[in-house]
Amino acid sequence: MTEPSSARRWSEPRGDVDREWVRPGPERQEYVRDAALAAVLLGATALSTLLSQSAGFSEHPSAIWISALYVVMCTAPLALRRRWPEAVAVVVGLVFALSQILSVPEMLFANISLFIALYSVGAWGRHRLRATIVRVVIVIGMFVWLFTALVAHASDPGSFANIPRNGAISPIVALGLLQIVTNLLYFGGAFYFGDRAWAAARERSALVARTAELAAERELNAERAVSLERVRIARDLHDIVAHHVSVMGVQAGAARRVVGSDPEGAAASLRSIESSARTAVAELHRMLTTLRDDEQPPGDAPSTRGLDQLSTLVADTRGAGVTILSRTVGTERPVPPTIGATLYRVAQEAITNTLKHAGPGAEIDLRLRYLDDAVELELGDSGSGSAVAAPGTGHGQLGMRERVDAVGGTIQIGPRARGGYLVRARIPTGEAG
């Protein structure tokens, strides 16, 4: 075949297509269609051979058994053109050439069968280099045979005896050019359409694979979302239970110390314990109700708590007998619910850690700063308990870091130089001019 066609033996793969892709073998229905095609071509070729022989297209036609063998060998292999495309093309090409040498009086369906065989090599060849070599060898062989026939025809003195020679081009040259152009178009079409069919199948396979990848990715994202939701719920449960239990522990200790000397103070501590327990149960109930009913609005669920509830958190802490100073710096303004909920949970966890680890008599200083482009929560204590000696440990601090990181903020957790412990969370609000 011509070099321009062979140079385009297959299109370069696109970015998402594997250039080492191998086309899968044919399916059962494709075998059935190829068998039907071979049967139709066999009947048509047999009829064409009979008609051509009866019309006397050849002065010395081949024997009947040769013509019959030609009809079978030129068409029957096409039933396996997708399974063994290279072998089928070689067989059909050899039969085509021998039919001309043996003067089988048929040319129409022989050309169709050879075209289909060459096309199938381009469309179904699993090894692309081998497919190209097979087609190039067949095409070169056909052109060698063509030039040999032209030379033999031109050397025959009687071949052009009755052809007028008054044209602008020699009859021999004109016939040779017509044959060359016709064969270039014939074999070039088989090359091009075969390679295009293979490229189209490759792109369809890539599309199917990509679709499967997207489906798997969607499923993975759904599973990841469920996991993240479980982590969020676990954080909220930790914050609720840990805070209220810590408050109740402090209040119970205070009540135990004054139960003999100050019954009224002990009773007040017990009432605070009861209030804290009721609050914890109510928050857990709201959370579980939200989890059970996805259609029900969350209302005042724990995940919707925000900066407005900081005053209640401070009051509960004071009720536990802890000294806490709360200040707001800057002009208050509404913040997104996710930011407000995050800062509330950070404050709740920081207070819980102070109650657990800061030691008796520790004071808490809580400051909420409204900056131009951020909101900052700072909570320090004056304690000297184990939290100072073991910063960054425990699920509580990990939960604080993950919460702040999830909304694009930063957090500092660690001991202060002048003693005590400090938690400072800064979350941008994107409101800077």
Salt bridges, closest charged atoms under 4 A:
GLU12 OE1 - ARG19 NH1 3.25
GLU30 OE2 - ARG82 NH1 3.86
ASP34 OD1 - ARG81 NE 3.12
ASP34 OD2 - ARG82 NE 2.72
GLU86 OE2 - ARG130 NE 3.86
ASP195 OD1 - ARG128 NH2 3.11
ASP195 OD1 - ARG135 NH2 3.17
GLU203 OE2 - ARG14 NE 3.72
GLU213 OE1 - ARG210 NH1 3.24
GLU229 OE2 - ARG232 NH2 2.62
ASP236 OD2 - ARG232 NH1 2.86
ASP236 OD1 - ARG345 NE 3.65
ASP236 OD1 - ARG403 NH2 2.80
ASP239 OD1 - HIS238 ND1 3.36
ASP239 OD2 - ARG403 NH2 2.99
GLU274 OE2 - ARG278 NH2 2.88
GLU283 OE2 - HIS244 NE2 3.63
GLU283 OE2 - ARG305 NH2 3.31
GLU349 OE1 - HIS238 ND1 3.37
ASP365 OD2 - ARG327 NH2 3.29
ASP365 OD2 - ARG367 NE 3.12
ASP373 OD1 - ARG426 NH2 3.76
GLU376 OE1 - ARG369 NH1 2.72
GLU376 OE2 - ARG426 NH1 3.73
GLU378 OE1 - ARG369 NH1 3.04
GLU378 OE1 - ARG424 NE 2.97
GLU402 OE1 - ARG235 NH2 2.34
GLU431 OE1 - ARG333 NE 2.60
